[in-house]
Amino acid sequence: MKTSPRWSGTPRNEKGAIRKKWADRTSIALIFPDAYSVGMSNLGLQSVYARLNAEDRVVAERFFVPNHQTTKLPNSPWLSEESSRPLKDFDLLLFSVSFESNYQNMVKALKAAGLSLRSEDRQDLEPIVLAGGIATQINPEPIAPFVDVFLLGDFEAISGGFVLCLPELTDQSISRTERLKQLVHNIPGAYAPRFYRPHYNASGDLVEWEYEQGFPFPVVPAIFIPNSQSVTPPVPHTKILSPDAVFSNMFLIELARGCGRGCRFCAAGFVYRPPRQWPLDSLNAALQERKDTDRVGLVGLEFLGREEIELLCKRLLDEGLKLAFSSLRADDITQDLVRLLKASDAKLATIAPEAGSQRLRQVINKNLNEDVILEAAETLVSGGVPNLKLYFMLGLPFETDEDVHGVVDLVDKIRSTVRPIGQSRGHLGSITVSVSTFVPKAWTPMQWAGAVKKSVLERRRQILEKGLRRLPNVRLQLDSVREATFQTILSRGDRRLAPVLEAVALKGVTLSKAMKEAGLSVDMYCRALGRDTNFPWEVVGHRVRREYLWKEWSRASRAKQTAFCIPEICDRCGACRK
């Protein structure tokens, strides 16, 4: 019999949550293994929640990391937002995973649910554990031992088959193995790790994959292209408004998915190819569901320059709404765009030069020169947006100390450009410089790169700290080198990391100790890789060809840029093939 313990937390002040009776319905625990504030600003989670609950025979309830994971208070249970039920009550567990940093919390959630941690150890009566989200599409292998089936790709292309499979998935009279096979054979993008086995040589290198007959290799993620099907599903948008979300009480809507800019460090830019724009009538239909807020956040600005999108923004402003934009391309910043920002009372705009020198921007294929960056900053501040946030990366491939000094010089030039504007208005805006450590990501041209040594990173961080400290109204934000190292290990990791995740997540063991106990080393995952290296993440088969990624890596080594992709016209990377 299912239970519902009294919830000791504070009820959320949400609008739009769906609460259903459980009788005769399949219950799905939709788990976002991060803080509530982060999860409620995630459009993927909101869309999956809405799609599943659109089915009368399904009840989907949300889970987030309990407060004890951040406050260190022990024994706080994982309880659903809708009915305060524990994880163990649900028929299916579905994780939505956006970041490698979520992996430890996945392990904690499985432990809290009372499940066998490893898929191979689970009995027929235990619920099936599923996982999706961008992190699993890039490289599912570090968490493969914990997951029964990954749902890889666009949920719009997966949900129909998934819902049809629910009766078999929850039929415990059918063996667990047969249920997993049914899922794989009937849902596009379904990957069941237990039917695949990697083999390594004595040096620890991946040699080959063994997999059961009848299973696909590689597993191709499902892709949805608007207008390619007779019925277009709803545009991803906010279903539940919450004042406690990162984007408090903001209605988020996805304008487009994917990006053809080709920044060589960006996994999402390659995994989500080809870039796709939602039809304008679909956007309008989604916007009709906005209620209880005048704040609209636009996600996916790849097509922002298109006339119809700018007209849409102007229309929304005319309706009295306030718009928020994600990080802006410097070469997209026009006076018209700044007027849109100003009309929405924007006080801060974010641009991402990523590197301080022109040579290094060419290495990463940023396709931005210094004049464009300076002009963008001037246009923003002169248009009434006083504060700027600049994103840079440290430890990029082929980076030198001179490139790091270039960050200081570029920030100083930006400050010198906008300072006279602020002085003329009697108010100097601030410049925040946010610097993250480069992490080589799977499915990018830089998947072959090695991570920069800690000693080199520390020296270059000191260059930034010393150089930016002397600039008035400039503030520096640096990430954690230790966390970046762990992220690199997970980003390029494989199944051998499972005991490491268990030790770190459940026993509080340090990363270095956990790696040593597992017979692994940091260098195994952080070193530069050869052209013919077999990658564990290539059990997934994305549309972008490996040969194209290598060609781009070669161009990066020569600081050669590649033009933006033009969907359905060029076939350089292979993503637009039929």
ABEGO torsion letter per residue (X at the ends): XBBBBBBABBBBBBBGBBBBBABGBBBBBBBBBBBAAAAAABAAAAAAAAAAAABAABBBBBBBBBAAAAAGBBGBBBBBAAAGBBAAABABBBBBBABAAAAAAAAAAAAAAGBBABAAABBAABBBBBBBEAAAAABAAAAAAABABBBBEBAAAAAAAAAAAAAAAABAABBAAAAAAAAAAABBGBBBAAABBBBBBAAGBBABBBBBBGBBOBBBBBBBBBGABABBBBBBBBABBBAABABBGBBBBBABBEBAAGBAABAAAAAAOBBBBBBAAAAAAAAAABBGBABBBBBGAAAAABAAAAAAAAAAAAAGBBBBBBBBBAAABBAAAAAAAAAAGBABBBBBAGBABAAAAAAAGAGBBAAAAAAAAAAAAAAGBABBBBBBBBGBBGBBAAAAAAAAAAAAAAAAAAAAAAAAAGBBBBBBBBBBBBBBBBGBAAAABBBBBAAAAAAAAAAAAAAAAABBGBBBBBBBAAAAAAAAAAAABBAAAAAAAAAAAAAGBBAAAAAAAAGBBAAAAABBBBAABBBAAAABBBABBAAAAAAAAAAAAAGBBBBBBBBGABAAAGAABX
